[in-house]
Amino acid sequence: MFIPQGWRLDLTETEPAGQWAAMKSLLAMADANSAWESVWVYDHFHTVPAPTDQATHEAWTLMAAFAAASGRVRLGQMCTCMAYREPTYLAKVAATVDVISGGRAEMGIGAGWYEHEWRAYGYGFPRAGERLAMLDEGVQIMASMWRTGTSGRFEGKHYDVDGALCHPQPLQAVAVDGAEVPSIPLWIAGGGEKKTLLTAAKYAQYTNFDGSPAGFAHKSAVLKAHCQDVGRDFAEITRSSNYNVVIGTPAEQEARLRDLQRVFERHVPDRAESAMVEWRDNSLRGTASEIVERLAAMKDLGMTYAITYFPRATEDHEQAEQFAAEVIPALQ
């Protein structure tokens, strides 16, 4: 599950001095309950659906803190923006987090999309093709540093590196051409059919894209075709999706949605109505049995890893606890 970090206006009811304690409490709950395999954060600097003065805690700082504050649960970001950090630096940061955590890091990586954030932080905003090319090159550099301890000589259109070292290497290993080599698992996020899914076919251990039945089936078919083209076994790649979850009786669902709407109306009043359309029309919403039925149908399509987001989760642990008790066991 995602740990609220403020990006989605999900820490607005908690004073800044108490936000780390709130995040750590939810982390501890997940760490203690083996139903949860992993916890996640987003790699963003400004809130959505619009930038505000509310806190958004930085992803890789949280990754290091989570690594030190937990002992079992795996730690990921869905997903790190390739251009926000040089790939050599990012590989080093991720390897350090992997060591601190005892080998529990996951690398979610994507091309990035939040234009306001890009420009505000001085990254410009290259066209989509350039961002996707940066993703492909950056993944190659990171994989080399983790597997061999060095970037070697890499001359790309966007990155030019020569002998960047990565020691310590990650504690984890992945299978490459039948051999186990040091590496952090790579989650290539996004459903771009010409570039992103091709990069995933070449390098990913996991993908993350559209979680609707029709969308997931289509993206899976595109990924499979790319795997055939590059000579990759499609079955080696675990396919995942993200879901906004509202679980409970109909009355409980409605109460939680109204509570969420009040947050949007308070902080982004001109975006509140459109933000709620996503939650009312596109979330994984229902009783535990209804949610099991929907996820079981996705499992039949090949979606075997779901990353869940519960609104106001740092204040309301009940939804995550019910999901862990009634939904996850029914799907395992």
C-alpha positions as CSV (number, residue, x, y, z in Angstrom):
1,M,0.0,0.0,0.0
2,F,0.9,3.6,-0.4
3,I,2.0,5.5,2.7
4,P,0.4,9.0,2.6
5,Q,3.2,11.6,2.2
6,G,1.2,14.7,1.5
7,W,1.3,14.6,-2.3
8,R,-2.4,13.8,-2.6
9,L,-3.4,16.3,0.2
10,D,-3.4,13.3,2.5
11,L,-1.6,14.9,5.5
12,T,-3.5,18.1,5.6
13,E,-5.2,17.2,8.9
14,T,-1.9,16.5,10.6
15,E,0.4,19.2,11.9
16,P,3.8,19.2,10.2
17,A,5.6,18.2,13.4
18,G,3.4,15.0,13.6
19,Q,3.5,13.9,10.0
20,W,6.5,11.7,10.3
21,A,5.0,10.0,13.3
22,A,1.7,9.4,11.3
23,M,3.6,7.9,8.4
24,K,5.7,5.8,10.7
25,S,2.7,4.4,12.5
26,L,1.2,3.2,9.2
27,L,4.5,1.8,8.2
28,A,4.7,-0.1,11.5
29,M,1.2,-1.5,10.9
30,A,2.2,-2.8,7.5
31,D,5.6,-4.1,8.7
32,A,3.9,-6.2,11.5
33,N,1.2,-7.7,9.2
34,S,2.6,-10.2,6.7
35,A,-0.4,-9.7,4.5
36,W,1.3,-6.6,3.2
37,E,4.4,-7.3,1.1
38,S,5.4,-3.8,0.3
39,V,4.8,-0.1,1.1
40,W,5.1,2.7,-1.5
41,V,5.5,6.5,-1.9
42,Y,5.2,8.8,-4.9
43,D,8.1,10.7,-6.3
44,H,6.6,14.2,-6.4
45,F,7.4,17.7,-4.9
46,H,4.1,19.5,-5.3
47,T,0.6,18.5,-4.4
48,V,-2.1,17.3,-6.8
49,P,-4.6,18.0,-8.2
50,A,-3.0,21.4,-8.0
51,P,0.1,22.8,-6.3
52,T,-0.6,24.1,-2.8
53,D,1.4,25.1,0.3
54,Q,0.7,21.8,1.9
55,A,3.5,19.4,2.7
56,T,4.8,16.8,0.2
57,H,7.6,14.8,1.7
58,E,10.4,13.8,-0.6
59,A,10.4,10.1,-1.8
60,W,14.0,8.9,-1.4
61,T,14.4,10.7,1.9
62,L,11.4,8.7,3.1
63,M,12.8,5.5,1.5
64,A,15.9,5.8,3.7
65,A,13.8,6.6,6.8
66,F,11.5,3.7,6.1
67,A,14.5,1.4,5.6
68,A,15.7,2.3,9.1
69,A,12.3,2.2,10.7
70,S,11.1,-1.2,9.5
71,G,12.4,-4.7,9.4
72,R,10.3,-6.8,7.0
73,V,8.1,-5.0,4.5
74,R,9.5,-4.1,1.1
75,L,10.0,-0.5,0.1
76,G,9.2,1.2,-3.2
77,Q,8.2,4.4,-5.1
78,M,5.6,4.4,-7.9
79,C,7.4,5.9,-9.5
80,T,10.7,7.7,-9.4
81,C,11.1,10.3,-12.2
82,M,14.2,9.5,-14.2
83,A,15.1,13.1,-14.9
84,Y,14.8,14.4,-11.3
85,R,18.2,12.8,-10.4
86,E,21.1,11.8,-12.5
87,P,21.0,8.0,-13.0
88,T,24.5,7.5,-11.6
89,Y,23.4,9.3,-8.4
90,L,20.1,7.6,-8.3
91,A,21.7,4.2,-8.6
92,K,24.0,5.0,-5.6
93,V,21.1,6.3,-3.5
94,A,19.0,3.2,-4.2
95,A,21.9,0.8,-3.5
96,T,22.5,2.6,-0.1
97,V,18.8,2.3,0.8
98,D,18.9,-1.4,-0.2
99,V,21.8,-2.0,2.2
100,I,20.2,0.0,5.0
101,S,17.0,-2.1,4.6
102,G,18.8,-5.4,4.4
103,G,17.8,-5.9,0.7
104,R,14.2,-4.7,0.6
105,A,14.3,-1.8,-2.0
106,E,12.2,-1.8,-5.1
107,M,13.0,0.7,-8.0
108,G,9.9,2.1,-9.6
109,I,11.0,4.3,-12.5
110,G,9.3,6.3,-15.2
111,A,9.6,9.2,-17.6
112,G,7.7,11.8,-15.5
113,W,4.7,13.9,-16.4
114,Y,3.9,16.7,-13.8
115,E,4.9,19.7,-15.9
116,H,4.4,22.3,-13.2
117,E,6.8,20.4,-10.9
118,W,9.4,20.0,-13.6
119,R,9.5,23.7,-14.5
120,A,9.3,24.9,-10.9
121,Y,12.4,22.9,-10.0
122,G,14.4,24.0,-13.0
123,Y,14.3,20.8,-15.0
124,G,12.6,22.3,-18.0
125,F,10.0,20.0,-19.6
126,P,11.4,18.1,-22.6
127,R,9.0,16.6,-25.1
128,A,7.7,13.1,-24.3
129,G,10.1,11.4,-26.7
130,E,13.1,12.9,-25.0
131,R,11.8,12.0,-21.5
132,L,11.3,8.4,-22.7
133,A,14.7,8.3,-24.2
134,M,16.2,9.5,-20.9
135,L,14.3,6.7,-19.1
136,D,15.7,4.1,-21.5
137,E,19.3,5.3,-21.1
138,G,19.0,5.9,-17.4
139,V,17.8,2.3,-16.7
140,Q,20.7,0.9,-18.6
141,I,23.2,3.0,-16.6
142,M,21.6,2.0,-13.3
143,A,21.4,-1.7,-14.2
144,S,25.1,-1.7,-15.1
145,M,26.1,0.0,-11.9
146,W,24.2,-2.4,-9.7
147,R,25.3,-5.5,-11.6
148,T,29.0,-4.7,-12.1
149,G,29.8,-1.9,-9.6
150,T,30.4,0.6,-12.4
151,S,28.7,2.5,-15.1
152,G,31.5,1.7,-17.5
153,R,31.7,4.0,-20.5
154,F,28.2,5.0,-21.6
155,E,27.7,7.6,-24.4
156,G,24.1,8.3,-24.9
157,K,22.1,11.2,-26.3
158,H,21.1,12.4,-22.8
159,Y,23.7,10.8,-20.5
160,D,27.4,10.6,-20.9
161,V,29.2,8.8,-18.0
162,D,32.5,7.1,-17.6
163,G,33.4,4.8,-14.7
164,A,30.9,6.0,-12.0
165,L,31.3,3.5,-9.2
166,C,28.5,2.0,-7.1
167,H,29.9,0.4,-4.0
168,P,28.3,-1.0,-2.0
169,Q,26.3,-2.9,-4.6
170,P,22.7,-3.9,-3.8
171,L,22.3,-6.9,-1.5
172,Q,19.6,-8.3,-3.7
173,A,20.0,-10.2,-7.0
174,V,17.9,-10.7,-10.1
175,A,18.2,-13.4,-12.8
176,V,19.9,-12.2,-16.0
177,D,20.5,-14.7,-18.8
178,G,20.1,-17.6,-16.3
179,A,22.6,-16.1,-13.8
180,E,22.0,-14.3,-10.5
181,V,23.5,-10.8,-10.5
182,P,23.3,-8.0,-7.9
183,S,20.4,-5.7,-8.7
184,I,17.4,-3.9,-7.3
185,P,14.2,-5.1,-9.0
186,L,13.2,-2.7,-11.7
187,W,9.5,-1.6,-12.1
188,I,9.1,0.2,-15.4
189,A,6.0,2.3,-14.9
190,G,3.7,3.6,-17.6
191,G,1.7,2.3,-20.6
192,G,3.3,4.1,-23.5
193,E,3.1,1.5,-26.2
194,K,6.0,2.4,-28.5
195,K,8.7,3.3,-26.0
196,T,7.8,2.7,-22.3
197,L,6.6,-0.9,-22.8
198,L,9.6,-1.6,-25.1
199,T,11.9,-0.4,-22.4
200,A,10.0,-2.7,-19.9
201,A,10.3,-5.6,-22.3
202,K,14.1,-5.2,-22.4
203,Y,14.9,-4.4,-18.7
204,A,12.0,-4.7,-16.3
205,Q,11.2,-7.4,-13.6
206,Y,7.9,-5.6,-13.1
207,T,5.6,-3.3,-15.0
208,N,2.9,-1.0,-13.7
209,F,0.1,0.2,-16.0
210,D,-3.7,0.6,-16.5
211,G,-5.7,-1.4,-14.0
212,S,-9.0,-1.5,-15.9
213,P,-9.8,-4.9,-17.4
214,A,-9.8,-3.7,-21.0
215,G,-6.8,-1.4,-20.6
216,F,-4.8,-4.0,-18.7
217,A,-5.5,-6.7,-21.4
218,H,-4.5,-4.4,-24.2
219,K,-1.3,-3.1,-22.6
220,S,-0.4,-6.7,-21.7
221,A,-0.7,-7.7,-25.3
222,V,1.5,-4.9,-26.4
223,L,4.1,-5.8,-23.8
224,K,4.0,-9.4,-24.9
225,A,4.6,-8.4,-28.6
226,H,7.6,-6.3,-27.5
227,C,9.0,-9.3,-25.5
228,Q,8.7,-11.5,-28.6
229,D,10.6,-8.9,-30.6
230,V,13.5,-8.5,-28.2
231,G,13.7,-12.2,-27.3
232,R,12.4,-11.9,-23.7
233,D,10.3,-14.4,-21.9
234,F,7.0,-12.5,-21.3
235,A,6.4,-14.7,-18.2
236,E,9.5,-13.3,-16.5
237,I,7.8,-9.9,-16.0
238,T,5.3,-9.4,-13.2
239,R,2.5,-7.1,-14.2
240,S,1.0,-4.7,-11.6
241,S,-1.6,-2.0,-11.3
242,N,-2.4,0.8,-8.8
243,Y,-5.8,1.1,-7.2
244,N,-7.6,3.8,-5.2
245,V,-9.6,1.8,-2.6
246,V,-12.7,2.7,-0.6
247,I,-13.8,-0.4,1.3
248,G,-16.7,-0.9,3.7
249,T,-20.5,-0.9,3.7
250,P,-22.2,1.5,1.3
251,A,-22.8,4.0,4.2
252,E,-19.1,3.7,5.2
253,Q,-18.0,4.3,1.6
254,E,-20.1,7.4,1.3
255,A,-18.9,8.8,4.6
256,R,-15.3,8.4,3.5
257,L,-16.0,10.0,0.1
258,R,-17.7,13.0,1.8
259,D,-14.7,13.3,4.1
260,L,-12.3,13.3,1.1
261,Q,-14.4,15.8,-0.7
262,R,-14.2,18.2,2.2
263,V,-10.4,18.1,2.0
264,F,-10.5,18.9,-1.7
265,E,-13.0,21.7,-1.1
266,R,-10.8,23.2,1.6
267,H,-7.5,23.1,-0.3
268,V,-8.3,23.1,-4.0
269,P,-11.9,24.3,-4.3
270,D,-11.8,24.8,-8.1
271,R,-10.6,21.2,-8.6
272,A,-12.7,19.5,-6.0
273,E,-15.5,18.4,-8.3
274,S,-13.2,16.9,-10.9
275,A,-11.1,15.2,-8.2
276,M,-14.1,13.5,-6.8
277,V,-15.1,12.1,-10.2
278,E,-12.0,9.9,-10.1
279,W,-12.9,8.6,-6.7
280,R,-16.6,8.0,-7.3
281,D,-16.3,6.6,-10.8
282,N,-12.8,5.0,-11.1
283,S,-11.8,3.7,-7.7
284,L,-11.9,0.2,-6.4
285,R,-14.9,0.7,-4.2
286,G,-17.2,-1.7,-2.5
287,T,-17.6,-4.3,0.2
288,A,-14.7,-6.7,0.8
289,S,-16.4,-9.4,-1.2
290,E,-17.1,-7.1,-4.1
291,I,-13.4,-5.9,-4.2
292,V,-12.2,-9.5,-4.0
293,E,-14.4,-10.3,-7.0
294,R,-13.0,-7.4,-9.1
295,L,-9.4,-8.2,-8.2
296,A,-9.9,-11.9,-8.9
297,A,-11.0,-11.0,-12.4
298,M,-7.9,-8.9,-12.9
299,K,-5.8,-11.8,-11.6
300,D,-7.3,-13.9,-14.3
301,L,-6.0,-11.4,-16.8
302,G,-2.5,-11.7,-15.4
303,M,-2.4,-8.8,-12.9
304,T,-0.7,-10.5,-10.0
305,Y,0.5,-7.5,-8.0
306,A,-1.8,-4.7,-6.8
307,I,-0.6,-1.5,-5.1
308,T,-3.4,0.1,-3.1
309,Y,-4.1,3.6,-1.9
310,F,-6.5,4.3,0.9
311,P,-7.7,7.8,1.4
312,R,-6.7,9.4,4.7
313,A,-4.9,6.2,5.7
314,T,-2.6,7.8,8.3
315,E,-5.8,8.8,10.3
316,D,-8.0,5.9,9.3
317,H,-6.2,2.5,9.6
318,E,-9.5,0.7,9.5
319,Q,-9.7,0.4,5.7
320,A,-6.2,-1.0,5.4
321,E,-6.8,-3.4,8.3
322,Q,-10.0,-4.7,6.7
323,F,-8.4,-5.1,3.3
324,A,-5.6,-7.1,4.9
325,A,-8.0,-9.3,6.9
326,E,-10.6,-9.9,4.2
327,V,-9.4,-9.2,0.8
328,I,-5.7,-10.2,0.6
329,P,-6.1,-13.7,2.0
330,A,-8.9,-14.4,-0.5
331,L,-6.6,-13.6,-3.4
332,Q,-3.5,-15.5,-2.3
